[in-house]
Amino acid sequence: MKTRFLILPLVASLVLWSCNDQSSDSAAGSATTEPDGFVRINATIQGYNAVQPWDRGNPISRRGLGAVLDDGLIITTSEMVAKNVYLEIESADGTSREPAEVVVIDREANLALIKSTRAEESFVKELTPMELSPDLNPGDTVLTWQLKKTGEQSATETTINAVDIVPSYGGGKSFFSYLLKGSLQSSTNSFTLPIVSDGKLAAILTSYDSDEQISETLASSVIKLFLEDAADGEYVGFPSLGIAGTSIQDPAFRDWLHLSDEDGGVYVTVVRAGSSASKAGIEVGDVIVEVDGQKLDRKGYYEDETYGKLGWTHLIRGQKKIGETIAITLKREGEFQEVTATLGGSSDRLVPTEYHEDGPQYLIKGGVIFQKLTKQYLLAYGKDWASRAPLNLLDVYLHSENYEEAMDEAVVLTQTIPSQTTVGYEQVGRCFVEKVNGVEIRAMADLEKGFEKPEKGVHTIQLSEAPYLIYLNAEACDQVDQALLQQGLPSLKRIHE
């Protein structure tokens, strides 16, 4: 049975990649010449309960290995440190430990920079900063490094088997990855590992398929773009065109699109509101056939001069920065058109992939619970969430472009707490909120405004589905709210500005 080890934020403890004893002496002939720029990272992660958003889940311990860069910064993955309630770094020999803090985090790229809070007094100042490796090629050998419990450095030699554009764990964006071939054994608990070539940081390992013995990584070219962006203290992230698309291989589909045998490209299925693509005039139904002079094939690949076929998004996310322009040739109703897009950041999803460290948004009024819809909430329906979650919520998540004119955030009445105000409404839940006391609800902040003005002592809530209207006695709601606080509810709301 195939086992695939992925670095996922909800895993309590994951035994990942270590090396066998003989590998440390033979790996690429450089095990004894590696720099000392590694530190252990210890994190305690405590996320929130997606269904009871005022509660935190159980704390999770994570341990990984970070690479020291200039200015005492340490590179790791975002999933290593996101939602941490305690973060520390530890010297290789275990003699020094220091509290640390996150400096920059990018969930889409799965990268983060952290540093010691002791600044000039940190043991990190005694370590040798690592440089980034130049681009590598299939067939090159690299070292996957780890620290044993004794503090001894240890490495496993692996070979770059291929390169690809691989989805990161968060946000669904794809980034350039070296795919490493080689057996990695699990005996030391570790969450992230550095990949080194000739003493320089070549990549960060993010997942390992034990059956295929293939590791996925974030390559140094991605790390370089991340560091360049973070250097001025104003991190903005990786650019995005703001579309979703599909390949055009089906012959009947191609005929319908008026494509010739020579035409390749990507069929645009979604254009996010306010995105670079939207501002450039790209529309659903267009076929993007060329990006910055690079022709796309029927699967959406272009011919990279170094690596061969790569996914077209690498022309944007792997080679451009926010604010730069990109030339696009598209075919619309059989006619070619040229557009120029000024690249911005990833446009906010109507239903975000996850909430951040400050927790999910919610508001409770008289025992009725309102929440901002996130993918984390949908995941609470279990392994088969894509078929078990309510269809109306799934549709907004999957087809958000159809709802962006009506709402800025998807506000959902998720459930009710038994109380004197919710009698008769016990089964009401999982429906969108359209108005409260006549106030249109486009975002969570609108709920507060709506509940400020009950009509004749009654809150009227208009919903997208049956029973469509519910009525709550305003005075009784206030009494229930106070009772909930007295019973230990930490807060009646968490609404981000």
C-alpha positions in Angstrom: 0.0 0.0 0.0 1.4 3.4 -1.0 2.3 5.7 1.8 2.8 9.4 1.1 4.2 11.6 3.8 3.1 15.2 3.4 3.9 18.1 5.6 0.5 19.2 6.7 -0.5 21.7 9.4 -3.0 19.5 11.1 -0.7 16.5 11.7 0.1 16.2 15.4 3.5 14.4 15.0 5.1 13.3 11.8 8.3 11.2 11.6 10.0 12.3 8.5 13.3 12.1 6.8 16.5 11.0 8.4 19.4 9.3 6.9 21.0 5.9 7.2 24.3 5.7 9.0 26.5 5.0 5.9 25.1 7.9 3.9 26.8 10.6 6.1 30.3 9.4 5.0 29.6 9.0 1.3 27.0 11.6 0.4 28.4 13.6 -2.5 31.8 13.4 -0.9 31.1 16.5 1.2 29.6 15.4 4.5 32.6 16.7 6.4 32.9 20.1 4.6 29.3 21.3 5.1 28.9 24.7 6.8 27.5 24.9 10.4 24.6 27.1 9.4 21.8 24.9 10.7 19.6 25.3 13.7 16.8 23.3 15.2 13.4 25.0 15.2 10.9 24.0 17.9 7.3 25.2 17.6 4.1 24.7 19.5 1.2 25.1 17.2 -2.3 25.7 18.4 -5.0 26.4 15.8 -8.6 27.2 16.2 -11.7 25.0 16.1 -13.4 25.6 12.8 -16.9 24.7 14.2 -16.5 26.4 17.6 -14.3 29.3 16.5 -13.9 30.7 20.0 -12.0 27.6 21.0 -8.5 26.6 20.2 -7.6 23.0 19.4 -5.0 20.9 21.2 -1.4 22.1 21.0 0.9 20.4 18.6 4.6 20.1 18.8 6.8 20.4 15.7 10.5 20.1 15.2 12.4 21.0 12.1 15.7 22.2 10.8 16.3 25.7 9.5 19.2 27.3 7.5 20.8 30.4 8.8 21.0 33.3 6.3 22.5 36.8 6.5 21.5 39.2 9.3 20.6 36.3 11.6 17.5 35.3 9.6 16.5 31.6 9.4 14.6 30.2 6.5 12.0 27.5 7.0 8.5 26.6 5.8 5.4 28.5 6.7 3.7 25.3 7.9 6.5 24.9 10.4 5.7 28.1 12.2 2.2 29.2 11.2 -0.3 29.5 14.1 2.5 29.1 16.7 1.9 30.0 20.3 5.6 29.4 21.1 8.6 29.4 18.9 12.3 28.8 19.7 15.5 28.0 18.0 18.1 25.5 19.4 21.8 25.1 18.6 22.9 21.9 16.9 24.5 20.5 20.1 21.4 21.4 22.2 23.3 23.6 24.6 21.6 26.9 23.6 17.9 27.7 23.2 16.4 31.0 22.4 12.9 32.3 21.8 12.2 33.3 18.2 9.7 35.2 16.2 8.3 35.2 12.7 9.6 38.0 10.5 7.9 37.2 7.2 5.5 34.4 6.2 4.1 33.4 2.8 1.5 30.7 3.1 1.1 30.4 -0.7 4.8 29.7 -1.3 5.1 27.8 2.0 8.1 29.9 3.1 8.9 31.8 6.3 11.7 33.8 7.8 12.2 33.7 11.6 14.9 35.2 13.9 15.9 35.0 17.5 14.4 37.6 19.8 17.8 38.0 21.5 19.3 39.9 18.5 22.9 40.7 19.2 23.2 38.1 22.0 22.0 35.2 19.9 24.2 32.1 19.3 23.1 32.4 15.7 25.7 35.2 15.2 28.5 32.5 15.7 27.2 30.4 12.8 28.2 30.7 9.2 25.4 32.0 7.0 24.5 29.9 4.0 24.4 31.2 0.5 21.8 30.1 -2.1 22.9 27.6 -4.7 22.7 28.4 -8.4 20.0 26.6 -10.4 20.6 22.8 -10.6 19.6 20.3 -13.3 18.2 16.8 -13.4 21.0 14.3 -12.7 22.7 16.6 -10.2 23.2 15.1 -6.7 22.4 17.0 -3.5 22.4 16.3 0.2 19.4 16.3 2.5 20.7 17.4 5.9 19.5 16.6 9.3 20.8 16.8 12.9 20.9 13.7 15.0 19.8 13.9 18.6 23.5 14.1 19.5 23.9 17.2 17.5 26.0 15.5 14.8 25.2 16.6 11.2 24.1 13.8 9.0 23.2 13.7 5.3 21.5 11.6 2.7 22.5 11.8 -1.0 19.7 12.1 -3.5 19.5 12.8 -7.2 17.4 15.5 -8.9 15.2 13.2 -10.9 13.1 15.9 -12.6 11.8 19.4 -12.2 8.1 20.4 -12.1 5.7 23.1 -11.0 4.2 21.6 -7.9 1.2 22.9 -5.8 2.2 24.1 -2.3 0.4 23.0 0.8 -1.4 26.3 1.2 -3.5 28.4 -1.2 -3.3 26.0 -4.1 -0.5 27.9 -5.9 2.2 26.1 -7.7 6.0 26.7 -7.5 9.1 25.4 -9.1 10.3 22.2 -7.5 13.3 19.8 -7.7 11.9 16.3 -7.5 14.5 14.2 -5.8 15.0 10.5 -6.2 16.5 8.6 -3.3 15.5 6.6 -0.2 15.1 8.6 3.0 14.7 6.7 6.2 12.6 7.8 9.2 14.1 7.7 12.6 14.4 11.2 13.7 11.4 13.5 14.1 11.7 16.5 11.7 9.3 18.7 9.9 11.4 20.6 7.4 14.8 19.8 6.0 17.4 21.8 4.0 18.8 20.5 0.7 22.4 21.4 0.0 24.6 21.4 -3.0 28.4 22.2 -2.7 27.8 23.8 0.7 25.0 26.1 -0.5 21.2 25.9 0.1 19.6 24.4 -3.0 16.1 23.8 -1.8 13.9 23.0 1.2 12.3 19.6 1.4 8.5 19.7 1.8 7.2 16.1 1.2 8.4 12.6 0.6 6.6 9.7 -1.2 8.0 6.5 0.5 6.7 4.2 -2.2 8.2 6.1 -5.2 11.1 7.5 -3.1 10.5 10.9 -4.5 10.9 14.1 -2.5 9.3 17.4 -3.4 11.1 20.6 -2.6 11.0 24.4 -2.9 13.9 25.2 -5.2 16.5 27.9 -4.5 15.0 30.1 -7.3 11.7 30.3 -5.4 13.6 31.1 -2.2 15.6 33.8 -3.9 12.5 35.6 -5.1 11.0 35.3 -1.6 14.2 36.8 0.0 14.4 39.6 -2.6 10.9 40.6 -1.8 11.4 40.5 1.9 14.7 42.5 1.9 13.1 45.9 2.1 10.8 45.0 5.0 7.7 45.5 2.8 6.8 41.9 1.7 4.1 41.8 -1.0 4.2 38.2 -2.1 4.3 36.4 -5.5 2.4 37.7 -8.5 -0.8 36.2 -9.8 -2.8 36.7 -13.0 -6.0 35.8 -11.2 -7.5 33.2 -13.4 -8.3 29.5 -13.4 -8.0 27.5 -16.6 -8.2 24.1 -18.2 -6.3 22.3 -21.0 -7.7 22.2 -24.5 -6.9 18.6 -25.6 -10.4 17.4 -26.5 -10.9 17.6 -30.3 -14.6 18.6 -30.1 -13.8 21.3 -27.5 -11.1 22.6 -29.8 -13.5 22.7 -32.8 -16.0 24.7 -30.7 -13.2 27.1 -29.8 -12.2 27.6 -33.4 -8.6 26.4 -32.8 -6.3 25.2 -35.5 -4.1 22.2 -35.1 -1.2 24.5 -34.3 -3.0 26.3 -31.5 -2.2 25.4 -27.9 -3.1 27.3 -24.8 -5.3 27.4 -21.7 -9.0 27.9 -21.7 -10.0 30.5 -19.1 -12.7 29.2 -16.8 -12.5 31.8 -14.0 -11.4 35.4 -13.9 -11.3 36.7 -10.4 -12.9 40.1 -9.7 -10.3 42.9 -9.4 -7.4 40.6 -10.6 -4.7 41.5 -13.1 -6.5 39.5 -15.7 -9.8 41.3 -15.1 -8.1 44.7 -15.4 -6.4 43.6 -18.6 -9.7 42.6 -20.2 -9.3 38.8 -20.1 -12.6 37.1 -20.1 -14.0 33.7 -19.3 -14.0 31.7 -22.5 -10.7 33.2 -23.8 -7.9 30.9 -24.7 -4.4 32.1 -23.6 -2.1 30.9 -26.3 1.1 32.7 -25.6 2.7 34.3 -22.5 5.6 36.7 -22.9 6.5 35.3 -26.2 6.3 31.7 -25.0 3.8 29.5 -26.9 1.7 27.2 -24.8 0.9 23.6 -25.9 -2.5 21.9 -25.5 -1.7 21.0 -21.9 -0.6 24.5 -20.9 3.1 23.8 -21.0 5.8 25.9 -22.6 9.3 25.0 -23.6 11.8 26.4 -21.1 15.3 26.9 -22.5 16.9 25.2 -19.5 14.4 22.6 -18.2 12.2 21.7 -21.2 8.4 21.6 -20.6 7.1 23.5 -17.6 3.7 24.7 -16.6 2.8 28.1 -17.9 2.3 29.6 -14.4 6.1 29.5 -13.9 6.3 32.4 -16.5 4.4 34.5 -13.9 5.1 33.2 -10.5 8.7 32.0 -11.1 10.0 34.9 -13.2 8.0 38.0 -12.5 7.4 40.3 -9.5 4.3 42.3 -8.5 4.1 45.5 -10.5 5.8 44.1 -13.6 3.9 43.6 -16.9 3.4 40.5 -19.0 2.3 40.3 -22.6 -0.5 37.8 -23.4 -1.8 36.6 -26.7 -5.3 35.1 -26.5 -7.9 33.8 -28.9 -11.5 35.0 -28.5 -14.2 33.7 -30.8 -11.6 32.6 -33.3 -9.7 35.9 -33.4 -6.3 36.6 -31.9 -5.9 39.5 -29.5 -3.0 41.0 -27.6 -3.3 42.3 -24.0 -0.8 43.5 -21.4 -1.4 42.7 -17.8 0.2 44.5 -14.9 0.7 41.8 -12.3 -0.7 42.2 -8.8 -0.8 39.8 -5.9 -3.2 37.0 -5.4 -6.7 38.4 -5.3 -8.6 37.5 -2.1 -10.7 34.5 -2.5 -14.4 34.8 -1.5 -13.9 31.6 0.5 -10.2 31.7 1.7 -8.3 28.5 2.0 -7.7 29.0 5.7 -7.9 31.6 8.5 -4.7 33.0 9.8 -3.1 33.2 13.3 -5.7 35.7 14.5 -8.4 33.0 14.2 -11.7 32.5 12.3 -14.2 35.3 12.2 -17.5 34.8 14.1 -20.3 36.6 15.9 -22.9 35.2 18.3 -26.2 36.9 18.9 -28.7 35.4 21.3 -27.3 31.9 20.8 -27.2 32.2 17.0 -23.7 31.6 15.5 -22.6 33.5 12.4 -19.2 32.7 10.7 -17.2 33.7 7.7 -17.0 30.7 5.4 -13.5 29.3 4.9 -12.2 26.1 3.5 -11.2 25.2 7.1 -14.9 25.1 8.0 -15.7 22.8 5.1 -12.8 20.5 6.1 -14.6 20.0 9.4 -17.0 17.8 7.6 -14.3 15.1 7.4 -12.3 13.2 4.9 -15.2 13.3 2.4 -15.9 17.0 2.9 -16.2 17.6 -0.8 -19.3 15.4 -0.9 -20.6 15.7 2.7 -20.5 19.5 3.2 -23.7 21.4 2.3 -24.1 21.9 -1.4 -24.9 25.6 -1.1 -21.6 26.2 0.8 -19.6 24.1 -1.6 -21.0 25.9 -4.6 -19.8 29.3 -3.2 -16.4 27.8 -2.5 -16.0 26.1 -6.0 -17.7 28.9 -8.0 -17.0 32.0 -6.1 -17.0 34.1 -9.3 -20.7 33.7 -9.4 -21.2 35.3 -6.0 -18.6 38.1 -5.9 -21.1 40.8 -7.0 -23.4 39.9 -4.1 -20.9 39.5 -1.3 -17.4 40.5 -0.3 -17.3 37.7 2.4 -19.5 34.6 2.6 -21.4 35.1 5.9 -23.1 31.9 7.1 -25.5 31.2 9.9 -23.8 28.0 10.9 -25.7 26.7 14.0 -27.7 27.7 17.1 -27.0 27.2 20.7 -30.1 26.1 22.7 -31.5 29.2 24.5 -34.7 31.0 25.1 -34.2 33.0 21.9 -33.6 30.0 19.6 -36.6 27.9 20.4 -38.1 26.8 17.1 -34.9 27.5 15.3 -32.9 24.6 16.5 -32.5 23.1 13.0 -31.6 26.3 11.3 -28.1 26.5 10.0 -25.6 26.4 7.1 -27.3 29.1 5.1 -26.1 32.5 4.0 -27.2 35.7 5.7 -28.5 38.3 3.3 -29.8 41.0 5.6 -30.0 41.9 9.3 -32.6 44.5 10.3 -32.7 45.7 6.7 -28.9 46.1 6.5 -27.4 44.2 3.5 -24.7 41.7 4.7 -21.7 41.7 2.4 -19.1 41.0 5.1 -18.9 40.1 8.7 -18.5 43.7 9.8 -22.0 44.4 8.4 -23.5 42.0 11.0 -22.5 44.4 13.8 -24.1 47.3 12.0 -27.3 45.4 11.4 -27.7 44.3 15.0 -27.2 47.8 16.3 -30.8 48.7 15.1 -33.5 46.2 16.0 -36.9 47.1 14.7 -39.5 47.5 17.5 -37.3 45.4 19.8 -36.9 42.5 17.3 -33.9 41.5 15.2 -35.0 40.3 11.8 -32.6 38.1 9.9 -33.1 37.3 6.3 -31.5 34.1 5.0 -30.8 32.5 1.6 -32.8 29.4 2.4 -35.7 28.2 4.5 -37.0 29.5 6.8 -35.8 32.6 5.0 -36.7 34.9 7.9 -36.1 34.4 11.6 -37.0 36.8 14.4 -35.1 37.3 17.7 -36.3 39.3 20.7 -33.5 41.9 21.1 -33.8 42.2 24.9 -33.7 38.4 25.3 -30.7 38.2 23.0 -28.8 40.6 25.3 -29.6 38.4 28.3 -28.5 35.2 26.5 -25.3 36.9 25.4 -24.4 37.9 29.0 -25.3 34.4 30.2 -22.9 32.8 27.6 -20.1 35.1 28.8 -20.7 34.2 32.4 -20.6 30.5 31.5 -17.1 30.9 30.1 -17.5 31.9 26.5 -14.3 34.0 25.9 -15.9 36.5 23.5 -19.1 37.0 21.6 -17.2 38.0 18.4 -14.0 38.0 16.5 -14.3 40.3 13.4 -11.2 41.5 11.6 -10.9 45.0 10.2 
